[in-house]
């Protein structure tokens, strides 16, 4: 065996060790049954506990549907969902006890009231476990369609499908994750997480994010996410703990909210995160969040759309830096990009968030509204060093001269408002392609904007921008010029057009 083959063999053994070398415990041997009248929570937990007490291994869920309430994974225990297996969450709310997580000092996800969460409910919970996860070709199905969980928008108390908190060396691989009653998968305060080849679909309730990731050293790849709320959402819900060192690649992200989102929770912040080679598209279900906007704002508003393709927020006093997003194709988005520094909360030193070193490149965006890309910092904390390159934006509709009369003369700052492309500054902005405010150091390179209908607004409206380069920018097959028809400057300086 040559050295190269031997190295690959060793890597295979190490990567597959939990699956190849571990002891197996079949839940049927502990009394689990494929009977819809039987709740298997105790049987499955017995198998997990036995596996844990004997040094670890895998707990096997064979083919068939097994109803269960909350189960708790433990260190060195992996849940193996075999082909044809369904771990079905109970439709009885009493089967999901409140699990105490006050120790973690985690801020709320839905109720943004500045308080720590006391408890969490979920179908599968891992709390401070090391070397654990779920893998296989089976299905984890939540109870989200159950009548008892139809509580409406932004209501706490519904169980997530998967909730890992304070864990290390976490694996989610191969499985299907369906029908959560709330956020589908929540990775919170965890380190060394691998998510690969999962299929996630969550369309039976409100607030069903696909993946919520608040962790360190995370790899997400080759996955399909189709969710009612944000598809891939990075969170920072702890003080003195960054969401950092993350790579995402080769994923398809479907939603009627946002495709890729950083925030809203942004306490300590985000850093060193790369997202590449992904597709963002509208969700497969035309339900729940129908945006109540007229056809003058949204093209074919009766059809499903993505709210925003890429959202990067720093609104809770944290630092957002070294974010790299590239090679993204997005369709049916109301607006392509929304970057925002706000003051929902301040940090313990009573200072606002900091945003810097953001790179977004190789983007193809087909939009559905007159809401442009928005890049907005604060007057006392401008977004810094923002670089966008090789961006192609297609806009299906425009604003007529007469319609401009309905646009506000001044765009409000709204520094504490909920940060969203439709809500922060309203839907009637003075730019058709890029609205930029309170930014220091902005490069727009190789930008092409095309319209299907004329738009009376300038493509670019910049307000309080210092140091901006627009290089090789085309607006409807015309080179960008410093004219009121193309580029409006307000209280800005060092704005240069290069190679136009």
C-alpha positions as CSV (number, residue, x, y, z in Angstrom):
1,X,0.0,0.0,0.0
2,X,1.6,3.3,-1.1
3,X,1.8,6.3,1.3
4,X,-1.1,8.2,-0.4
5,X,-3.5,5.3,-0.3
6,X,-2.5,4.5,3.3
7,X,-3.2,8.1,4.3
8,X,-6.7,8.0,2.7
9,X,-7.4,4.7,4.6
10,X,-6.4,6.3,7.9
11,X,-8.6,9.3,7.3
12,X,-11.5,7.0,6.4
13,X,-11.1,5.1,9.6
14,X,-10.9,8.2,11.7
15,X,-13.9,9.9,10.0
16,X,-16.0,6.8,10.2
17,X,-15.0,5.7,13.7
18,X,-18.4,6.4,15.4
19,X,-20.2,4.4,12.7
20,X,-17.7,1.6,12.1
21,X,-16.3,0.7,15.5
22,X,-19.1,1.5,18.0
23,X,-21.6,-0.7,19.7
24,X,-25.1,-0.7,18.4
25,X,-28.4,-0.7,20.4
26,X,-31.6,-1.2,18.5
27,X,-34.6,0.6,20.0
28,X,-36.8,-2.4,19.4
29,X,-34.8,-4.3,21.9
30,X,-35.8,-1.8,24.5
31,X,-39.5,-2.1,23.7
32,X,-40.0,0.5,20.9
33,X,-43.0,-0.4,18.6
34,X,-44.3,0.9,15.3
35,X,-47.8,1.4,16.7
36,X,-49.3,4.9,16.5
37,X,-51.0,4.3,19.9
38,X,-47.6,3.7,21.6
39,X,-45.3,6.5,22.8
40,X,-41.8,5.3,22.6
41,X,-40.0,8.0,24.5
42,X,-39.0,5.8,27.5
43,X,-37.8,2.9,25.3
44,X,-35.7,5.2,23.1
45,X,-34.2,7.0,26.1
46,X,-33.4,3.6,27.7
47,X,-31.4,2.7,24.6
48,X,-29.6,6.0,24.6
49,X,-28.8,5.7,28.3
50,X,-27.6,2.1,28.0
51,X,-25.3,3.1,25.1
52,X,-23.9,6.0,27.1
53,X,-23.3,4.0,30.2
54,X,-21.5,1.3,28.2
55,X,-19.0,3.8,26.7
56,X,-20.9,5.0,23.7
57,X,-21.9,3.9,20.2
58,X,-25.0,4.1,18.1
59,X,-28.7,3.8,18.8
60,X,-30.4,2.4,15.8
61,X,-33.9,3.3,14.7
62,X,-35.0,0.6,12.2
63,X,-37.5,0.9,9.4
64,X,-41.0,1.9,10.6
65,X,-42.6,4.9,12.2
66,X,-41.9,5.4,15.9
67,X,-43.8,8.0,17.9
68,X,-41.9,9.8,20.6
69,X,-41.7,12.8,22.8
70,X,-38.4,14.6,23.8
71,X,-35.3,12.4,23.8
72,X,-31.9,13.5,25.1
73,X,-28.8,12.5,23.3
74,X,-25.6,12.1,25.4
75,X,-21.8,12.1,24.9
76,X,-20.4,9.5,22.6
77,X,-24.0,8.5,21.5
78,X,-25.1,8.8,17.9
79,X,-28.7,8.3,16.7
80,X,-28.6,6.2,13.5
81,X,-31.8,6.5,11.4
82,X,-32.0,3.5,9.1
83,X,-33.6,3.7,5.6
84,X,-37.3,3.7,5.9
85,X,-37.3,4.8,9.6
86,X,-39.4,7.7,10.8
87,X,-38.9,9.2,14.3
88,X,-42.2,11.0,14.6
89,X,-42.8,13.7,17.2
90,X,-45.8,13.3,19.4
91,X,-48.8,15.6,18.8
92,X,-49.3,16.0,22.6
93,X,-47.6,19.1,24.0
94,X,-47.3,17.4,27.3
95,X,-44.6,15.1,25.8
96,X,-42.2,18.0,25.4
97,X,-41.1,19.1,28.9
98,X,-39.4,22.4,29.5
99,X,-35.7,21.8,29.5
100,X,-33.8,24.2,31.7
101,X,-31.0,26.1,29.8
102,X,-30.7,29.1,32.0
103,X,-27.1,28.0,32.7
104,X,-26.2,28.9,29.1
105,X,-27.2,32.6,29.4
106,X,-28.7,32.5,25.9
107,X,-30.8,35.4,24.7
108,X,-34.2,34.8,23.2
109,X,-34.7,34.0,19.6
110,X,-38.4,34.9,19.0
111,X,-39.1,37.2,22.0
112,X,-36.3,39.8,21.6
113,X,-36.7,41.3,25.1
114,X,-33.1,41.3,26.2
115,X,-33.7,38.5,28.7
116,X,-32.0,35.1,29.0
117,X,-34.1,32.0,28.0
118,X,-35.1,29.9,30.9
119,X,-36.0,26.7,29.0
120,X,-36.3,25.1,25.6
121,X,-38.5,22.5,24.1
122,X,-37.5,20.1,21.3
123,X,-37.9,16.6,19.9
124,X,-34.2,15.9,20.2
125,X,-32.0,17.7,22.7
126,X,-28.3,17.4,23.4
127,X,-27.0,19.5,26.3
128,X,-23.3,19.9,26.8
129,X,-22.7,16.5,25.0
130,X,-19.4,15.7,23.4
131,X,-19.2,13.6,20.2
132,X,-22.9,13.1,19.4
133,X,-25.3,13.5,16.5
134,X,-27.8,12.0,14.1
135,X,-26.9,10.2,10.8
136,X,-28.4,7.8,8.4
137,X,-31.0,7.8,5.6
138,X,-34.1,7.9,7.8
139,X,-36.4,10.8,8.8
140,X,-36.9,12.9,11.9
141,X,-40.4,14.4,11.6
142,X,-41.7,17.0,14.0
143,X,-45.3,17.6,15.1
144,X,-45.6,21.1,13.6
145,X,-48.9,20.3,11.7
146,X,-50.6,19.3,14.9
147,X,-53.5,21.4,15.9
148,X,-52.1,22.0,19.4
149,X,-49.1,23.6,18.0
150,X,-50.9,26.0,15.6
151,X,-50.3,29.0,17.9
152,X,-49.6,31.7,15.2
153,X,-46.7,34.0,14.5
154,X,-43.9,34.6,17.0
155,X,-45.3,32.4,19.7
156,X,-42.9,30.6,22.1
157,X,-43.6,27.2,23.6
158,X,-43.5,25.1,20.4
159,X,-40.9,22.4,20.2
160,X,-38.0,22.5,17.7
161,X,-37.0,19.4,15.9
162,X,-33.3,19.4,16.9
163,X,-31.7,21.5,19.6
164,X,-28.0,21.1,20.5
165,X,-26.7,23.5,23.1
166,X,-23.1,23.8,24.5
167,X,-22.0,20.6,22.6
168,X,-18.8,19.7,20.9
169,X,-18.1,17.5,17.9
170,X,-21.6,17.4,16.5
171,X,-22.6,15.4,13.4
172,X,-25.8,15.7,11.3
173,X,-25.5,13.7,8.1
174,X,-27.8,12.2,5.5
175,X,-31.1,12.5,7.3
176,X,-34.3,14.1,6.3
177,X,-35.7,16.6,8.9
178,X,-39.4,17.5,8.4
179,X,-42.4,19.5,9.8
180,X,-41.0,21.3,12.8
181,X,-43.4,23.3,15.0
182,X,-40.7,26.1,15.3
183,X,-37.1,26.5,14.3
184,X,-36.2,23.2,12.6
185,X,-32.5,22.7,13.6
186,X,-30.9,24.9,16.3
187,X,-27.2,24.6,16.9
188,X,-26.5,26.9,19.9
189,X,-23.2,27.6,21.5
190,X,-21.6,24.5,20.0
191,X,-18.1,23.9,18.7
192,X,-16.9,21.6,15.9
193,X,-20.1,20.9,14.0
194,X,-20.4,19.1,10.7
195,X,-23.7,19.2,8.7
196,X,-23.6,17.3,5.5
197,X,-26.2,16.0,2.9
198,X,-29.3,16.7,4.9
199,X,-32.7,17.3,3.4
200,X,-34.8,19.7,5.5
201,X,-38.4,20.7,4.7
202,X,-40.5,22.7,7.3
203,X,-43.7,24.2,6.0
204,X,-46.5,23.4,8.5
205,X,-46.1,26.2,11.1
206,X,-44.8,29.7,11.7
207,X,-41.2,30.7,12.6
208,X,-39.8,27.5,11.1
209,X,-36.2,28.6,10.2
210,X,-34.3,25.8,8.5
211,X,-30.8,25.9,10.1
212,X,-30.0,28.3,12.9
213,X,-26.3,28.2,13.6
214,X,-24.7,29.9,16.6
215,X,-21.3,28.1,16.9
216,X,-17.6,27.9,16.3
217,X,-15.7,25.8,13.7
218,X,-18.7,24.7,11.6
219,X,-18.9,23.0,8.2
220,X,-22.2,22.9,6.3
221,X,-22.3,21.3,2.9
222,X,-24.4,19.6,0.2
223,X,-27.7,20.2,1.8
224,X,-31.3,21.1,0.7
225,X,-33.2,23.5,2.9
226,X,-36.8,24.4,2.2
227,X,-38.3,26.4,5.1
228,X,-41.2,28.8,6.0
229,X,-38.8,31.2,7.7
230,X,-35.1,32.0,7.0
231,X,-33.4,29.1,5.3
232,X,-29.9,29.5,6.7
233,X,-29.6,31.8,9.7
234,X,-26.5,32.6,11.7
235,X,-27.1,33.7,15.3
236,X,-25.1,35.4,17.9
237,X,-27.1,35.0,21.1
238,X,-24.4,35.0,23.8
239,X,-22.2,37.6,25.2
240,X,-18.4,37.0,24.9
241,X,-19.0,34.2,22.4
242,X,-18.6,34.8,18.6
243,X,-20.4,32.9,15.9
244,X,-17.2,32.2,13.9
245,X,-15.0,30.1,11.7
246,X,-17.8,28.7,9.5
247,X,-17.8,27.4,5.9
248,X,-21.0,26.7,3.9
249,X,-20.9,25.3,0.4
250,X,-23.0,23.5,-2.2
251,X,-26.4,24.1,-0.7
252,X,-29.9,24.9,-2.1
253,X,-31.8,27.3,0.1
254,X,-35.5,27.9,-0.3
255,X,-37.6,30.3,1.7
256,X,-40.3,33.0,1.7
257,X,-38.2,35.0,4.2
258,X,-34.5,35.2,3.7
259,X,-32.1,32.8,2.0
260,X,-28.9,33.6,4.0
261,X,-29.1,35.7,7.1
262,X,-26.7,36.9,9.8
263,X,-28.9,37.9,12.8
264,X,-31.2,39.2,13.9
265,X,-29.5,38.1,17.2
266,X,-26.0,39.7,17.0
267,X,-24.8,40.1,20.6
268,X,-21.1,39.4,20.3
269,X,-21.2,39.1,16.5
270,X,-20.0,37.1,13.5
271,X,-16.6,36.7,12.1
272,X,-14.6,34.6,9.7
273,X,-17.5,33.1,7.8
274,X,-17.5,32.0,4.2
275,X,-20.6,31.0,2.1
276,X,-20.1,29.9,-1.4
277,X,-21.7,28.1,-4.4
278,X,-25.3,28.1,-3.3
279,X,-28.7,28.7,-4.9
280,X,-31.4,30.8,-3.2
281,X,-34.9,30.4,-4.5
282,X,-38.5,30.8,-3.4
283,X,-40.1,28.2,-1.1
284,X,-42.1,25.3,-2.4
285,X,-45.2,26.3,-0.6
286,X,-47.3,29.4,-1.2
287,X,-48.6,29.8,2.4
288,X,-48.2,31.8,5.6
289,X,-46.2,35.0,4.8
290,X,-48.0,36.7,1.9
291,X,-46.4,40.1,1.7
292,X,-49.2,42.6,1.8
293,X,-47.8,44.9,-0.9
294,X,-49.4,46.3,-4.1
295,X,-48.3,45.5,-7.6
296,X,-46.7,48.9,-7.7
297,X,-44.1,47.6,-5.2
298,X,-43.9,43.8,-6.0
299,X,-44.1,42.2,-9.4
300,X,-46.8,39.6,-9.4
301,X,-47.4,39.9,-5.6
302,X,-49.8,36.9,-5.6
303,X,-46.9,34.6,-6.3
304,X,-44.4,33.4,-3.8
305,X,-41.1,35.3,-3.4
306,X,-38.0,35.4,-1.2
307,X,-37.9,38.4,1.0
308,X,-34.2,39.0,0.7
309,X,-31.4,36.9,-0.7
310,X,-28.5,37.9,1.6
311,X,-29.0,39.7,4.9
312,X,-26.0,40.7,7.2
313,X,-27.0,42.4,10.4
314,X,-25.2,43.9,13.3
315,X,-27.9,45.4,15.5
316,X,-27.2,44.2,19.1
317,X,-23.8,45.7,19.9
318,X,-21.6,43.0,18.4
319,X,-18.8,43.0,15.8
320,X,-19.5,41.7,12.3
321,X,-16.3,41.2,10.3
322,X,-14.5,39.1,7.7
323,X,-17.7,37.8,6.0
324,X,-17.1,36.4,2.5
325,X,-20.1,35.3,0.3
326,X,-19.5,34.2,-3.3
327,X,-21.0,32.4,-6.3
328,X,-24.6,32.7,-5.4
329,X,-27.6,32.5,-7.8
330,X,-30.8,33.9,-6.4
331,X,-34.2,34.1,-8.0
332,X,-37.6,35.7,-7.0
333,X,-36.0,37.9,-4.3
334,X,-37.8,41.1,-3.3
335,X,-34.3,42.6,-3.0
336,X,-30.9,40.9,-3.4
337,X,-28.8,42.2,-0.4
338,X,-29.5,43.9,2.9
339,X,-26.6,45.0,5.1
340,X,-27.5,46.9,8.2
341,X,-25.9,48.3,11.4
342,X,-28.6,49.2,13.9
343,X,-29.3,49.9,17.6
344,X,-31.8,47.3,18.7
345,X,-29.5,46.7,21.6
346,X,-26.1,48.1,22.6
347,X,-23.2,46.1,24.0
348,X,-22.3,46.1,27.7
349,X,-20.1,49.2,27.1
350,X,-23.2,50.9,25.7
351,X,-21.8,51.0,22.2
352,X,-23.5,50.1,18.9
353,X,-22.5,47.3,16.6
354,X,-19.4,47.4,14.3
355,X,-19.6,46.2,10.7
356,X,-16.4,45.8,8.6
357,X,-14.6,43.8,6.0
358,X,-17.6,42.3,4.1
359,X,-17.0,40.8,0.6
360,X,-19.8,39.7,-1.7
361,X,-18.9,38.6,-5.2
362,X,-20.1,36.6,-8.2
363,X,-23.9,37.1,-7.6
364,X,-26.7,36.6,-10.1
365,X,-30.0,38.0,-8.8
366,X,-33.4,38.1,-10.4
367,X,-35.5,40.4,-8.3
368,X,-39.3,40.8,-7.9
369,X,-39.8,44.3,-6.5
370,X,-38.7,48.0,-6.6
371,X,-36.8,47.5,-3.3
372,X,-33.1,47.9,-4.0
373,X,-30.0,46.4,-2.4
374,X,-29.5,48.3,0.8
375,X,-26.2,49.0,2.6
376,X,-26.7,51.1,5.7
377,X,-24.6,51.8,8.7
378,X,-25.1,54.3,11.5
379,X,-23.9,57.9,11.6
380,X,-21.9,57.0,14.7
381,X,-20.9,53.5,13.5
382,X,-20.7,53.4,9.7
383,X,-20.3,50.1,7.9
384,X,-16.7,49.9,6.8
385,X,-14.7,48.2,4.0
386,X,-17.6,46.7,2.0
387,X,-16.7,45.2,-1.3
388,X,-19.1,43.9,-3.9
389,X,-17.9,42.6,-7.3
390,X,-19.2,40.8,-10.3
391,X,-22.9,41.4,-9.4
392,X,-25.6,41.0,-12.0
393,X,-29.1,42.2,-11.1
394,X,-32.2,41.9,-13.2
395,X,-35.2,44.1,-12.1
396,X,-38.6,43.4,-13.7
397,X,-40.4,46.7,-12.9
398,X,-39.8,50.3,-12.5
399,X,-41.1,53.5,-10.9
400,X,-42.8,56.1,-13.1
401,X,-42.2,59.9,-12.7
402,X,-45.7,60.3,-11.5
403,X,-45.3,57.6,-8.8
404,X,-42.3,59.4,-7.4
405,X,-44.7,61.9,-5.8
406,X,-45.7,59.2,-3.3
407,X,-42.1,58.6,-2.2
408,X,-41.0,60.2,1.1
409,X,-38.8,63.3,0.8
410,X,-36.6,62.0,3.7
411,X,-35.9,58.4,4.5
412,X,-36.1,57.8,8.3
413,X,-33.1,56.4,10.1
414,X,-35.2,54.0,12.3
415,X,-32.1,52.8,14.2
416,X,-34.1,50.7,16.7
417,X,-36.7,49.3,14.3
418,X,-36.8,45.7,13.3
419,X,-34.0,45.4,10.6
420,X,-35.5,44.1,7.4
421,X,-35.4,45.4,3.8
422,X,-39.2,46.1,3.8
423,X,-39.5,47.6,7.2
424,X,-36.4,49.5,8.2
425,X,-36.6,52.3,5.6
426,X,-39.9,51.4,3.9
427,X,-40.5,50.1,0.4
428,X,-40.2,53.4,-1.4
429,X,-36.5,54.3,-1.5
430,X,-34.9,56.9,-3.8
431,X,-32.7,54.3,-5.7
432,X,-33.6,51.6,-8.1
433,X,-30.5,49.3,-7.6
434,X,-28.4,50.4,-4.6
435,X,-29.3,52.6,-1.6
436,X,-26.2,53.3,0.5
437,X,-26.1,55.2,3.7
438,X,-23.5,55.9,6.4
439,X,-20.7,53.8,4.8
440,X,-16.9,54.3,5.0
441,X,-14.9,52.6,2.3
442,X,-17.1,51.0,-0.3
443,X,-16.0,49.3,-3.6
444,X,-18.6,48.3,-6.3
445,X,-16.7,46.5,-9.0
446,X,-18.1,45.0,-12.2
447,X,-21.8,45.7,-11.5
448,X,-24.5,45.3,-14.1
449,X,-28.1,46.3,-13.6
450,X,-30.8,45.7,-16.2
451,X,-34.5,46.7,-16.2
452,X,-37.5,45.3,-18.0
453,X,-39.3,48.6,-17.5
454,X,-38.0,52.2,-17.2
455,X,-37.4,53.5,-13.6
456,X,-37.4,57.3,-12.9
457,X,-35.1,56.8,-9.9
458,X,-31.3,56.9,-10.2
459,X,-29.7,53.5,-10.0
460,X,-27.5,54.6,-7.1
461,X,-28.4,56.9,-4.2
462,X,-25.6,57.5,-1.7
463,X,-26.0,59.4,1.6
464,X,-23.1,60.1,4.0
465,X,-20.6,57.9,2.2
466,X,-16.8,58.5,2.5
467,X,-14.5,56.8,0.1
468,X,-16.4,55.0,-2.6
469,X,-15.1,53.5,-5.8
470,X,-17.5,52.4,-8.6
471,X,-15.5,50.5,-11.2
472,X,-16.9,49.1,-14.4
473,X,-20.6,49.8,-13.6
474,X,-23.3,49.4,-16.2
475,X,-26.9,50.6,-15.9
476,X,-29.2,49.3,-18.6
477,X,-26.3,48.9,-21.0
478,X,-25.0,52.3,-20.3
479,X,-21.8,53.2,-18.4
480,X,-22.4,54.8,-15.1
481,X,-22.1,58.6,-15.0
482,X,-22.2,61.2,-12.3
483,X,-25.6,62.4,-13.3
484,X,-28.8,62.9,-11.4
485,X,-30.4,60.2,-13.6
486,X,-27.9,57.6,-12.6
487,X,-26.1,58.6,-9.4
488,X,-27.2,60.9,-6.6
489,X,-24.8,61.9,-3.9
490,X,-25.8,63.5,-0.6
491,X,-23.3,64.6,2.0
492,X,-20.7,62.2,0.5
493,X,-17.1,62.6,-0.5
494,X,-14.3,60.8,-2.3
495,X,-16.7,59.1,-4.7
496,X,-14.8,58.0,-7.7
497,X,-15.9,56.4,-11.0
498,X,-13.2,54.2,-12.5
499,X,-13.1,52.7,-16.0
500,X,-16.7,53.7,-16.8
